[in-house]
């Protein structure tokens, strides 16, 4: 399976990827998300495979031989590229759109499950060592400024409860996942880290603005929406945190 994309895109794809698990399974994904794919027999960073050379006709024979050796290659990489598909002709590729369309009405997890013929209702999971839930965690960023609750609001929330900020440096996303598994509550924007927190089992308060939470909210999260994000008050978020702690 070849799954490119941002952190959240990869996380919501995990149930579909696990559904396709075979006697031997490899997953090729961006280097940042390699530590999050913990069910496969082998996980490789796409950048380490030379896959980009296939599209321009310069793939080494070793790569072509490796690809030809698989019974099935399910790829979200190159799905929108006629050139890549042409270069992959004769290899056992199946291509699927990497992102739901703007008119998609089902949750992203179910969108990817439907692509591979799996039933709906999957829950993304990143298995972590068992951890005692001792911390409250905050992540104030996302991939887009318009999806961010104001930083001063996060700071005001942190003044009310002993939150720890999880944007401190971690060795990789695997280490961050293990740390988040010890969270009693996590609060974050519409971001890949919020999806990751939910996937490790942390109770999540997800703050949404312009993005449709019916498609993109982490399953099971307490969603608070404001568009613009400044419409979300600290009091409302704090009450949601207290409810989860109870």
C-alpha atoms as an extended CHARMM CRD file, in Angstrom:
* protein
*
       246  EXT
         1         1  UNK       CA              0.0000000000        0.0000000000        0.0000000000  PROA      1               0.0000000000
         2         2  UNK       CA              1.3230000000        3.4210000000       -0.9610000000  PROA      2               0.0000000000
         3         3  UNK       CA             -0.2760000000        6.1710000000        1.1260000000  PROA      3               0.0000000000
         4         4  UNK       CA              1.0320000000        9.7280000000        0.7350000000  PROA      4               0.0000000000
         5         5  UNK       CA             -0.4990000000       12.7150000000        2.4830000000  PROA      5               0.0000000000
         6         6  UNK       CA             -0.4220000000       14.8210000000        5.6160000000  PROA      6               0.0000000000
         7         7  UNK       CA             -0.5630000000       13.3410000000        9.1220000000  PROA      7               0.0000000000
         8         8  UNK       CA             -4.3420000000       13.4890000000        9.4330000000  PROA      8               0.0000000000
         9         9  UNK       CA             -4.8740000000       12.0490000000        5.9540000000  PROA      9               0.0000000000
        10        10  UNK       CA             -2.7370000000        9.0460000000        6.8050000000  PROA      10              0.0000000000
        11        11  UNK       CA             -4.3630000000        8.5280000000       10.2150000000  PROA      11              0.0000000000
        12        12  UNK       CA             -7.9280000000        8.4880000000        8.8500000000  PROA      12              0.0000000000
        13        13  UNK       CA             -6.7620000000        5.9850000000        6.2220000000  PROA      13              0.0000000000
        14        14  UNK       CA             -5.4720000000        3.4880000000        8.7840000000  PROA      14              0.0000000000
        15        15  UNK       CA             -8.6780000000        1.3880000000        9.0200000000  PROA      15              0.0000000000
        16        16  UNK       CA             -8.6760000000        0.9570000000        5.2340000000  PROA      16              0.0000000000
        17        17  UNK       CA             -4.9940000000        0.0470000000        5.2270000000  PROA      17              0.0000000000
        18        18  UNK       CA             -5.4790000000       -2.5050000000        7.9930000000  PROA      18              0.0000000000
        19        19  UNK       CA             -8.4660000000       -4.0020000000        6.1650000000  PROA      19              0.0000000000
        20        20  UNK       CA             -6.1290000000       -4.7840000000        3.2560000000  PROA      20              0.0000000000
        21        21  UNK       CA             -3.5650000000       -6.4930000000        5.4600000000  PROA      21              0.0000000000
        22        22  UNK       CA             -2.3250000000       -9.7460000000        3.9250000000  PROA      22              0.0000000000
        23        23  UNK       CA              0.0830000000      -12.5010000000        4.9300000000  PROA      23              0.0000000000
        24        24  UNK       CA              2.8430000000      -10.0580000000        4.0600000000  PROA      24              0.0000000000
        25        25  UNK       CA              2.1110000000       -6.3410000000        3.9440000000  PROA      25              0.0000000000
        26        26  UNK       CA              4.2840000000       -3.3410000000        3.1800000000  PROA      26              0.0000000000
        27        27  UNK       CA              3.1960000000        0.2720000000        3.5770000000  PROA      27              0.0000000000
        28        28  UNK       CA              5.0220000000        3.1220000000        1.8610000000  PROA      28              0.0000000000
        29        29  UNK       CA              4.1680000000        6.4870000000        3.3540000000  PROA      29              0.0000000000
        30        30  UNK       CA              5.8010000000        9.8940000000        4.0340000000  PROA      30              0.0000000000
        31        31  UNK       CA              8.8040000000        9.6570000000        6.3350000000  PROA      31              0.0000000000
        32        32  UNK       CA              7.0200000000       11.5920000000        9.0990000000  PROA      32              0.0000000000
        33        33  UNK       CA              4.1750000000        9.0560000000        9.3120000000  PROA      33              0.0000000000
        34        34  UNK       CA              6.3110000000        5.9090000000        9.1280000000  PROA      34              0.0000000000
        35        35  UNK       CA              6.3160000000        5.5150000000       12.9670000000  PROA      35              0.0000000000
        36        36  UNK       CA              2.4910000000        5.5840000000       13.0280000000  PROA      36              0.0000000000
        37        37  UNK       CA              1.9780000000        2.5100000000       10.8330000000  PROA      37              0.0000000000
        38        38  UNK       CA              2.4860000000       -0.2310000000       13.3780000000  PROA      38              0.0000000000
        39        39  UNK       CA              0.5570000000       -3.1550000000       11.9110000000  PROA      39              0.0000000000
        40        40  UNK       CA              2.5500000000       -3.7830000000        8.7250000000  PROA      40              0.0000000000
        41        41  UNK       CA              5.4070000000       -6.2220000000        8.2230000000  PROA      41              0.0000000000
        42        42  UNK       CA              7.4970000000       -3.4420000000        6.7220000000  PROA      42              0.0000000000
        43        43  UNK       CA              7.0410000000        0.3310000000        6.5020000000  PROA      43              0.0000000000
        44        44  UNK       CA              9.1240000000        2.4740000000        4.1780000000  PROA      44              0.0000000000
        45        45  UNK       CA              9.3770000000        6.1870000000        3.5530000000  PROA      45              0.0000000000
        46        46  UNK       CA              8.2050000000        6.9610000000        0.0220000000  PROA      46              0.0000000000
        47        47  UNK       CA             11.2050000000        9.2330000000       -0.4070000000  PROA      47              0.0000000000
        48        48  UNK       CA             13.5430000000        6.2680000000        0.1570000000  PROA      48              0.0000000000
        49        49  UNK       CA             12.0170000000        4.0870000000       -2.5670000000  PROA      49              0.0000000000
        50        50  UNK       CA             12.7430000000        6.1090000000       -5.7050000000  PROA      50              0.0000000000
        51        51  UNK       CA              9.0670000000        5.9510000000       -6.6370000000  PROA      51              0.0000000000
        52        52  UNK       CA              9.1530000000        9.4680000000       -8.0560000000  PROA      52              0.0000000000
        53        53  UNK       CA             11.5980000000        8.2400000000      -10.7150000000  PROA      53              0.0000000000
        54        54  UNK       CA              8.9880000000        5.8600000000      -12.1020000000  PROA      54              0.0000000000
        55        55  UNK       CA              6.8840000000        8.7490000000      -13.3810000000  PROA      55              0.0000000000
        56        56  UNK       CA              9.7390000000       10.2230000000      -15.4220000000  PROA      56              0.0000000000
        57        57  UNK       CA             10.8800000000        6.9000000000      -16.8190000000  PROA      57              0.0000000000
        58        58  UNK       CA             14.0930000000        6.7290000000      -14.8140000000  PROA      58              0.0000000000
        59        59  UNK       CA             13.1610000000        4.0880000000      -12.2520000000  PROA      59              0.0000000000
        60        60  UNK       CA             16.0030000000        1.6370000000      -11.5680000000  PROA      60              0.0000000000
        61        61  UNK       CA             15.4230000000       -1.9710000000      -12.5340000000  PROA      61              0.0000000000
        62        62  UNK       CA             15.5280000000       -2.9070000000       -8.8550000000  PROA      62              0.0000000000
        63        63  UNK       CA             12.4670000000       -0.7330000000       -8.1220000000  PROA      63              0.0000000000
        64        64  UNK       CA             10.5130000000       -2.1060000000      -11.0690000000  PROA      64              0.0000000000
        65        65  UNK       CA             11.4190000000       -5.6380000000       -9.9980000000  PROA      65              0.0000000000
        66        66  UNK       CA             10.3200000000       -4.8970000000       -6.4140000000  PROA      66              0.0000000000
        67        67  UNK       CA              6.9780000000       -3.5100000000       -7.5610000000  PROA      67              0.0000000000
        68        68  UNK       CA              6.4160000000       -6.3920000000       -9.9520000000  PROA      68              0.0000000000
        69        69  UNK       CA              6.9930000000       -8.8190000000       -7.0910000000  PROA      69              0.0000000000
        70        70  UNK       CA              3.8480000000       -7.7610000000       -5.2250000000  PROA      70              0.0000000000
        71        71  UNK       CA              0.5300000000       -9.5000000000       -5.8150000000  PROA      71              0.0000000000
        72        72  UNK       CA             -1.3280000000       -6.2350000000       -5.3180000000  PROA      72              0.0000000000
        73        73  UNK       CA             -0.3190000000       -2.5860000000       -5.0130000000  PROA      73              0.0000000000
        74        74  UNK       CA             -2.9900000000       -0.2710000000       -3.6550000000  PROA      74              0.0000000000
        75        75  UNK       CA             -1.8700000000        3.2810000000       -4.2830000000  PROA      75              0.0000000000
        76        76  UNK       CA             -3.1320000000        6.7140000000       -3.3710000000  PROA      76              0.0000000000
        77        77  UNK       CA              0.1570000000        7.9830000000       -4.7760000000  PROA      77              0.0000000000
        78        78  UNK       CA             -0.0520000000        9.0670000000       -8.4100000000  PROA      78              0.0000000000
        79        79  UNK       CA             -3.8180000000        8.6220000000       -8.5910000000  PROA      79              0.0000000000
        80        80  UNK       CA             -4.2570000000       12.0720000000      -10.1530000000  PROA      80              0.0000000000
        81        81  UNK       CA             -1.2440000000       11.7740000000      -12.4630000000  PROA      81              0.0000000000
        82        82  UNK       CA             -1.8470000000       10.2780000000      -15.9270000000  PROA      82              0.0000000000
        83        83  UNK       CA              1.9310000000       10.2130000000      -16.3950000000  PROA      83              0.0000000000
        84        84  UNK       CA              2.4950000000        8.0950000000      -13.2910000000  PROA      84              0.0000000000
        85        85  UNK       CA             -0.3260000000        5.7290000000      -14.2180000000  PROA      85              0.0000000000
        86        86  UNK       CA              1.1360000000        5.3070000000      -17.7060000000  PROA      86              0.0000000000
        87        87  UNK       CA              4.5630000000        4.5610000000      -16.2450000000  PROA      87              0.0000000000
        88        88  UNK       CA              3.0290000000        1.9850000000      -13.8830000000  PROA      88              0.0000000000
        89        89  UNK       CA              1.2620000000        0.1310000000      -16.7020000000  PROA      89              0.0000000000
        90        90  UNK       CA              1.9370000000       -3.5760000000      -16.4700000000  PROA      90              0.0000000000
        91        91  UNK       CA              2.5320000000       -3.4240000000      -12.7310000000  PROA      91              0.0000000000
        92        92  UNK       CA             -0.1710000000       -4.6240000000      -10.2950000000  PROA      92              0.0000000000
        93        93  UNK       CA             -1.3730000000       -1.1310000000       -9.2910000000  PROA      93              0.0000000000
        94        94  UNK       CA             -4.8590000000       -0.1540000000       -8.1480000000  PROA      94              0.0000000000
        95        95  UNK       CA             -5.3140000000        3.6010000000       -7.8050000000  PROA      95              0.0000000000
        96        96  UNK       CA             -7.6830000000        5.4800000000       -5.4970000000  PROA      96              0.0000000000
        97        97  UNK       CA             -8.2960000000        9.2310000000       -5.0290000000  PROA      97              0.0000000000
        98        98  UNK       CA             -6.1320000000       10.5150000000       -2.1980000000  PROA      98              0.0000000000
        99        99  UNK       CA             -8.7240000000       12.9610000000       -0.7720000000  PROA      99              0.0000000000
       100       100  UNK       CA            -12.5200000000       13.0670000000       -0.5690000000  PROA      100             0.0000000000
       101       101  UNK       CA            -14.1050000000       15.5260000000       -2.9870000000  PROA      101             0.0000000000
       102       102  UNK       CA            -15.6710000000       18.7640000000       -1.7830000000  PROA      102             0.0000000000
       103       103  UNK       CA            -19.1440000000       17.2600000000       -2.1730000000  PROA      103             0.0000000000
       104       104  UNK       CA            -18.3710000000       14.1880000000       -0.0550000000  PROA      104             0.0000000000
       105       105  UNK       CA            -21.0820000000       13.6270000000        2.5670000000  PROA      105             0.0000000000
       106       106  UNK       CA            -19.5750000000       10.6770000000        4.4410000000  PROA      106             0.0000000000
       107       107  UNK       CA            -16.8020000000       10.6820000000        7.0090000000  PROA      107             0.0000000000
       108       108  UNK       CA            -13.2830000000       10.4910000000        5.5870000000  PROA      108             0.0000000000
       109       109  UNK       CA            -12.6430000000        7.1850000000        7.3950000000  PROA      109             0.0000000000
       110       110  UNK       CA            -15.6670000000        5.6590000000        5.6650000000  PROA      110             0.0000000000
       111       111  UNK       CA            -14.6290000000        7.2200000000        2.3500000000  PROA      111             0.0000000000
       112       112  UNK       CA            -11.3520000000        5.3080000000        2.4230000000  PROA      112             0.0000000000
       113       113  UNK       CA            -12.9980000000        2.1260000000        3.7240000000  PROA      113             0.0000000000
       114       114  UNK       CA            -15.4860000000        2.2100000000        0.8480000000  PROA      114             0.0000000000
       115       115  UNK       CA            -12.6430000000        2.5060000000       -1.6450000000  PROA      115             0.0000000000
       116       116  UNK       CA            -11.2360000000       -0.8540000000       -0.5670000000  PROA      116             0.0000000000
       117       117  UNK       CA            -14.5820000000       -2.5990000000       -0.1810000000  PROA      117             0.0000000000
       118       118  UNK       CA            -14.6930000000       -2.5120000000        3.6240000000  PROA      118             0.0000000000
       119       119  UNK       CA            -17.7850000000       -1.8110000000        5.7380000000  PROA      119             0.0000000000
       120       120  UNK       CA            -18.1520000000        1.6570000000        7.3020000000  PROA      120             0.0000000000
       121       121  UNK       CA            -17.6110000000        2.5730000000       10.9150000000  PROA      121             0.0000000000
       122       122  UNK       CA            -13.9010000000        1.9570000000       11.3340000000  PROA      122             0.0000000000
       123       123  UNK       CA            -11.9510000000        3.7470000000       14.0460000000  PROA      123             0.0000000000
       124       124  UNK       CA             -8.3360000000        4.7910000000       13.4110000000  PROA      124             0.0000000000
       125       125  UNK       CA             -6.0200000000        3.2310000000       15.9630000000  PROA      125             0.0000000000
       126       126  UNK       CA             -2.3190000000        3.6690000000       16.6120000000  PROA      126             0.0000000000
       127       127  UNK       CA             -1.3140000000        1.0510000000       19.1520000000  PROA      127             0.0000000000
       128       128  UNK       CA              0.9020000000        2.3990000000       21.9260000000  PROA      128             0.0000000000
       129       129  UNK       CA              2.4350000000        0.9210000000       25.0630000000  PROA      129             0.0000000000
       130       130  UNK       CA             -0.0370000000        1.0760000000       27.9050000000  PROA      130             0.0000000000
       131       131  UNK       CA              0.3450000000        4.4110000000       29.6880000000  PROA      131             0.0000000000
       132       132  UNK       CA             -1.2320000000        5.8250000000       32.8200000000  PROA      132             0.0000000000
       133       133  UNK       CA             -3.3280000000        8.8410000000       31.8890000000  PROA      133             0.0000000000
       134       134  UNK       CA             -1.7770000000       11.6210000000       33.9540000000  PROA      134             0.0000000000
       135       135  UNK       CA             -1.6330000000       14.7290000000       31.7730000000  PROA      135             0.0000000000
       136       136  UNK       CA             -3.7730000000       17.2990000000       30.0320000000  PROA      136             0.0000000000
       137       137  UNK       CA             -2.4250000000       18.0890000000       26.5750000000  PROA      137             0.0000000000
       138       138  UNK       CA             -2.7530000000       21.0960000000       24.2670000000  PROA      138             0.0000000000
       139       139  UNK       CA             -1.7060000000       21.5200000000       20.6570000000  PROA      139             0.0000000000
       140       140  UNK       CA             -2.3340000000       25.0530000000       19.3450000000  PROA      140             0.0000000000
       141       141  UNK       CA             -1.3730000000       24.6630000000       15.6750000000  PROA      141             0.0000000000
       142       142  UNK       CA             -2.5910000000       23.1620000000       12.4010000000  PROA      142             0.0000000000
       143       143  UNK       CA             -1.7030000000       23.2240000000        8.7390000000  PROA      143             0.0000000000
       144       144  UNK       CA             -3.6940000000       26.4120000000        8.1190000000  PROA      144             0.0000000000
       145       145  UNK       CA             -3.9470000000       29.6520000000       10.0890000000  PROA      145             0.0000000000
       146       146  UNK       CA             -7.6950000000       29.8660000000        9.4170000000  PROA      146             0.0000000000
       147       147  UNK       CA             -8.1800000000       26.5810000000       11.2940000000  PROA      147             0.0000000000
       148       148  UNK       CA             -6.3670000000       27.8200000000       14.4200000000  PROA      148             0.0000000000
       149       149  UNK       CA             -8.1100000000       28.9220000000       17.5850000000  PROA      149             0.0000000000
       150       150  UNK       CA             -6.2960000000       32.0950000000       18.7470000000  PROA      150             0.0000000000
       151       151  UNK       CA             -3.1520000000       31.3290000000       20.7060000000  PROA      151             0.0000000000
       152       152  UNK       CA             -4.2510000000       33.6320000000       23.5200000000  PROA      152             0.0000000000
       153       153  UNK       CA             -7.3460000000       31.4430000000       23.9500000000  PROA      153             0.0000000000
       154       154  UNK       CA             -5.1780000000       28.3710000000       24.3850000000  PROA      154             0.0000000000
       155       155  UNK       CA             -3.0880000000       30.3130000000       26.8810000000  PROA      155             0.0000000000
       156       156  UNK       CA             -6.2160000000       31.3480000000       28.8030000000  PROA      156             0.0000000000
       157       157  UNK       CA             -7.3630000000       27.7200000000       28.8850000000  PROA      157             0.0000000000
       158       158  UNK       CA             -3.9490000000       26.6210000000       30.1310000000  PROA      158             0.0000000000
       159       159  UNK       CA             -4.2530000000       29.1720000000       32.9450000000  PROA      159             0.0000000000
       160       160  UNK       CA             -7.3350000000       27.3340000000       34.2280000000  PROA      160             0.0000000000
       161       161  UNK       CA             -6.0170000000       23.7630000000       34.1610000000  PROA      161             0.0000000000
       162       162  UNK       CA             -2.4890000000       22.2690000000       34.3340000000  PROA      162             0.0000000000
       163       163  UNK       CA             -2.1320000000       21.6400000000       30.6040000000  PROA      163             0.0000000000
       164       164  UNK       CA              1.1210000000       20.5670000000       28.9550000000  PROA      164             0.0000000000
       165       165  UNK       CA              1.9330000000       21.8730000000       25.4790000000  PROA      165             0.0000000000
       166       166  UNK       CA              2.6500000000       19.0250000000       23.0920000000  PROA      166             0.0000000000
       167       167  UNK       CA              4.3640000000       21.0950000000       20.4160000000  PROA      167             0.0000000000
       168       168  UNK       CA              7.6170000000       20.6550000000       22.3070000000  PROA      168             0.0000000000
       169       169  UNK       CA             10.1990000000       18.6780000000       20.4030000000  PROA      169             0.0000000000
       170       170  UNK       CA              9.7770000000       14.9270000000       20.1210000000  PROA      170             0.0000000000
       171       171  UNK       CA             12.1070000000       12.5720000000       18.3190000000  PROA      171             0.0000000000
       172       172  UNK       CA              9.3670000000       11.6670000000       15.8600000000  PROA      172             0.0000000000
       173       173  UNK       CA              5.5990000000       11.1950000000       15.6160000000  PROA      173             0.0000000000
       174       174  UNK       CA              5.9280000000        7.7750000000       17.2040000000  PROA      174             0.0000000000
       175       175  UNK       CA              7.3100000000        9.3260000000       20.3710000000  PROA      175             0.0000000000
       176       176  UNK       CA              4.5640000000       11.9540000000       20.2940000000  PROA      176             0.0000000000
       177       177  UNK       CA              1.9280000000        9.2280000000       19.8870000000  PROA      177             0.0000000000
       178       178  UNK       CA              3.2460000000        7.3770000000       22.9400000000  PROA      178             0.0000000000
       179       179  UNK       CA              3.1980000000       10.6460000000       24.9320000000  PROA      179             0.0000000000
       180       180  UNK       CA             -0.3550000000       11.4580000000       23.8520000000  PROA      180             0.0000000000
       181       181  UNK       CA             -1.4740000000        8.0000000000       24.9780000000  PROA      181             0.0000000000
       182       182  UNK       CA             -0.9520000000        9.2630000000       28.5290000000  PROA      182             0.0000000000
       183       183  UNK       CA             -3.3670000000       12.1970000000       28.1300000000  PROA      183             0.0000000000
       184       184  UNK       CA             -6.5220000000       12.4200000000       30.2380000000  PROA      184             0.0000000000
       185       185  UNK       CA             -7.8020000000       15.0650000000       27.8100000000  PROA      185             0.0000000000
       186       186  UNK       CA             -6.3720000000       16.5540000000       24.6320000000  PROA      186             0.0000000000
       187       187  UNK       CA             -7.4650000000       19.8940000000       23.1460000000  PROA      187             0.0000000000
       188       188  UNK       CA             -6.4540000000       20.8540000000       19.6350000000  PROA      188             0.0000000000
       189       189  UNK       CA             -7.4590000000       22.3980000000       16.3320000000  PROA      189             0.0000000000
       190       190  UNK       CA             -8.5650000000       20.5890000000       13.1960000000  PROA      190             0.0000000000
       191       191  UNK       CA             -5.1450000000       19.0510000000       12.6180000000  PROA      191             0.0000000000
       192       192  UNK       CA             -3.2520000000       15.8390000000       12.1220000000  PROA      192             0.0000000000
       193       193  UNK       CA             -2.0730000000       15.8810000000       15.7310000000  PROA      193             0.0000000000
       194       194  UNK       CA             -5.6840000000       16.0000000000       16.9120000000  PROA      194             0.0000000000
       195       195  UNK       CA             -6.4190000000       12.9350000000       14.7560000000  PROA      195             0.0000000000
       196       196  UNK       CA             -3.3490000000       11.2710000000       16.2350000000  PROA      196             0.0000000000
       197       197  UNK       CA             -4.4820000000       12.0130000000       19.7970000000  PROA      197             0.0000000000
       198       198  UNK       CA             -7.8380000000       10.3800000000       19.1000000000  PROA      198             0.0000000000
       199       199  UNK       CA             -6.1550000000        7.4080000000       17.4030000000  PROA      199             0.0000000000
       200       200  UNK       CA             -4.0950000000        6.6220000000       20.5150000000  PROA      200             0.0000000000
       201       201  UNK       CA             -7.2630000000        6.6770000000       22.6140000000  PROA      201             0.0000000000
       202       202  UNK       CA             -7.0270000000       10.0660000000       24.3250000000  PROA      202             0.0000000000
       203       203  UNK       CA            -10.3270000000       11.8440000000       25.0580000000  PROA      203             0.0000000000
       204       204  UNK       CA            -10.3020000000       14.7090000000       22.5390000000  PROA      204             0.0000000000
       205       205  UNK       CA            -11.8380000000       18.1710000000       22.3100000000  PROA      205             0.0000000000
       206       206  UNK       CA            -11.5060000000       19.1160000000       18.6310000000  PROA      206             0.0000000000
       207       207  UNK       CA            -11.9010000000       22.7650000000       17.6270000000  PROA      207             0.0000000000
       208       208  UNK       CA            -13.2700000000       23.2000000000       14.1100000000  PROA      208             0.0000000000
       209       209  UNK       CA            -13.7680000000       26.2490000000       11.9300000000  PROA      209             0.0000000000
       210       210  UNK       CA            -14.1580000000       26.2220000000        8.1340000000  PROA      210             0.0000000000
       211       211  UNK       CA            -13.7100000000       22.4590000000        7.6700000000  PROA      211             0.0000000000
       212       212  UNK       CA            -16.7790000000       20.2030000000        7.8390000000  PROA      212             0.0000000000
       213       213  UNK       CA            -16.4810000000       18.1060000000       11.0140000000  PROA      213             0.0000000000
       214       214  UNK       CA            -18.9940000000       15.6040000000        9.6110000000  PROA      214             0.0000000000
       215       215  UNK       CA            -16.2430000000       14.5770000000        7.2060000000  PROA      215             0.0000000000
       216       216  UNK       CA            -13.0440000000       15.3330000000        9.1060000000  PROA      216             0.0000000000
       217       217  UNK       CA            -13.6280000000       15.2660000000       12.8780000000  PROA      217             0.0000000000
       218       218  UNK       CA            -11.8070000000       12.4450000000       14.6890000000  PROA      218             0.0000000000
       219       219  UNK       CA            -14.3390000000        9.6990000000       15.5020000000  PROA      219             0.0000000000
       220       220  UNK       CA            -15.4960000000        9.9790000000       19.0870000000  PROA      220             0.0000000000
       221       221  UNK       CA            -14.1370000000       13.4880000000       19.6340000000  PROA      221             0.0000000000
       222       222  UNK       CA            -16.0860000000       16.2510000000       21.3420000000  PROA      222             0.0000000000
       223       223  UNK       CA            -16.3520000000       18.7930000000       18.5200000000  PROA      223             0.0000000000
       224       224  UNK       CA            -16.7410000000       22.5220000000       19.1160000000  PROA      224             0.0000000000
       225       225  UNK       CA            -17.2010000000       24.5850000000       15.9850000000  PROA      225             0.0000000000
       226       226  UNK       CA            -16.9030000000       28.2980000000       15.3570000000  PROA      226             0.0000000000
       227       227  UNK       CA            -16.5600000000       30.0450000000       12.0330000000  PROA      227             0.0000000000
       228       228  UNK       CA            -14.5660000000       32.1910000000       12.5040000000  PROA      228             0.0000000000
       229       229  UNK       CA            -12.6120000000       30.3830000000       15.1770000000  PROA      229             0.0000000000
       230       230  UNK       CA            -12.7600000000       33.4660000000       17.3890000000  PROA      230             0.0000000000
       231       231  UNK       CA            -16.4320000000       32.6350000000       17.9640000000  PROA      231             0.0000000000
       232       232  UNK       CA            -15.3530000000       29.7380000000       20.2160000000  PROA      232             0.0000000000
       233       233  UNK       CA            -15.0900000000       30.9200000000       23.8030000000  PROA      233             0.0000000000
       234       234  UNK       CA            -12.6640000000       29.7330000000       26.4380000000  PROA      234             0.0000000000
       235       235  UNK       CA            -15.5920000000       29.0270000000       28.7630000000  PROA      235             0.0000000000
       236       236  UNK       CA            -17.1820000000       26.6070000000       26.2780000000  PROA      236             0.0000000000
       237       237  UNK       CA            -13.9290000000       24.7150000000       25.7270000000  PROA      237             0.0000000000
       238       238  UNK       CA            -13.1970000000       24.5950000000       29.4490000000  PROA      238             0.0000000000
       239       239  UNK       CA            -16.6330000000       23.1360000000       30.1530000000  PROA      239             0.0000000000
       240       240  UNK       CA            -15.9920000000       20.4260000000       27.5530000000  PROA      240             0.0000000000
       241       241  UNK       CA            -12.6880000000       19.5950000000       29.2250000000  PROA      241             0.0000000000
       242       242  UNK       CA            -14.3270000000       19.3540000000       32.6460000000  PROA      242             0.0000000000
       243       243  UNK       CA            -17.0540000000       17.1000000000       31.2390000000  PROA      243             0.0000000000
       244       244  UNK       CA            -14.4540000000       14.7120000000       29.8210000000  PROA      244             0.0000000000
       245       245  UNK       CA            -12.4740000000       14.7010000000       33.0480000000  PROA      245             0.0000000000
       246       246  UNK       CA            -15.6200000000       13.6950000000       34.8990000000  PROA      246             0.0000000000
